[in-house]
Amino acid sequence: MIIQIVLIPALVLAVLLSLRSRASLRGQARRKIFAGVTVVAGVIAVMVPSTLQALADLVGITRGTDLLVYGLALVIIYLVGSTSARFREQEARIVLLARQVALSDATVRHADLVAEREHQRAAGLRAVGDADR
C-alpha cells in the first residue's frame, strides 16, 4: 500500500520535529506554518469533502475518513511530543531560576549575618569602653 510508504516517514518526521528546540526563530516559524497548513487542510476537507476521498483513493485508502483519522493521529503525535519538549524546557528554566533565587537569598542572608556580627562586636566594644570610664 502507498499509504504505509507515506505514513511511516510522516510519523518519524512528526516525532522528530516535535522534539526539536522551541527557542529558535526557525522552530517558531515551522510551528506557525504547520498550524496554518493544518487549518487550510481542515477548511478544504470541510468545504470540499470529495477532495479527501480523492486523496484517499490516490494513496490507496478505501475511505476519506480513514485518511482523516491518519492525519489527525499524526497531528496529535506531533502535539504530544511538542508539548512534552516544551514542558522539559520550561522545567529546566524553572530549576535554573530557583537556583539563582536560592543563591541570591543566601548572599543576602550572609551579608545580614556579617552586618549583625559587626554591630554586636561594635556594641560589645562600646560596652567595654564604657566600663573602663
Residue, then its C-alpha position, 0 to 999 in steps of 0.5 A: m500500500i502507498i499509504q504505509i510508504v507515506l505514513i511511516p516517514a510522516l510519523v518519524l518526521a512528526v516525532l522528530l520535529s516535535l522534539r526539536s528546540r522551541a527557542s529558535l526563530r526557525g522552530q517558531a516559524r515551522r510551528k506557525i506554518f504547520a498550524g496554518v497548513t493544518v487549518v487550510a487542510g481542515v477548511i478544504a476537507v470541510m468545504v470540499p469533502s470529495t477532495l479527501q476521498a480523492l486523496a484517499d483513493l490516490v494513496g490507496i485508502t478505501r475511505g476519506t475518513d480513514l485518511l482523516v483519522y491518519g492525519l489527525a493521529l499524526v497531528i496529535i503525535y506531533l502535539v504530544g511530543s511538542t508539548s512534552a519538549r516544551f514542558r522539559e524546557q520550561e522545567a529546566r528554566i524553572v530549576l535554573l531560576a530557583r537556583q539563582v533565587a536560592l543563591s541570591d537569598a543566601t548572599v543576602r542572608h550572609a551579608d545580614l549575618v556579617a552586618e549583625r556580627e559587626h554591630q554586636r562586636a561594635a556594641g560589645l566594644r562600646a560596652v567595654g569602653d564604657a566600663d573602663r570610664 
